[in-house]
Amino acid sequence: MLSLARSMFLDSEISVEQELPHVGSALENPFVYDAVARELKQMALHGLVEIVQEHRSTHGELLIDSLRYRRMRIG
């Protein structure tokens, strides 16, 4: 079973900047959003994506609440 991050990665086009969605998606929960964003950041360490922009805010703890990325290759 694919993770949400992997699924979004596979649905994105190569070299096209994407924003991780919020409203109307499984990522409406700030903790789920943060977990998917962190997984995409791990993918960046392997050269699969490039993180273009990241923003963090506090929801009781420091969470990623906005992330823009670009798919770099087929993976």
Helices and strands as residue ranges (DSSP letters): H 4-11, E 17-19, H 30-45, E 49-58, E 62-71
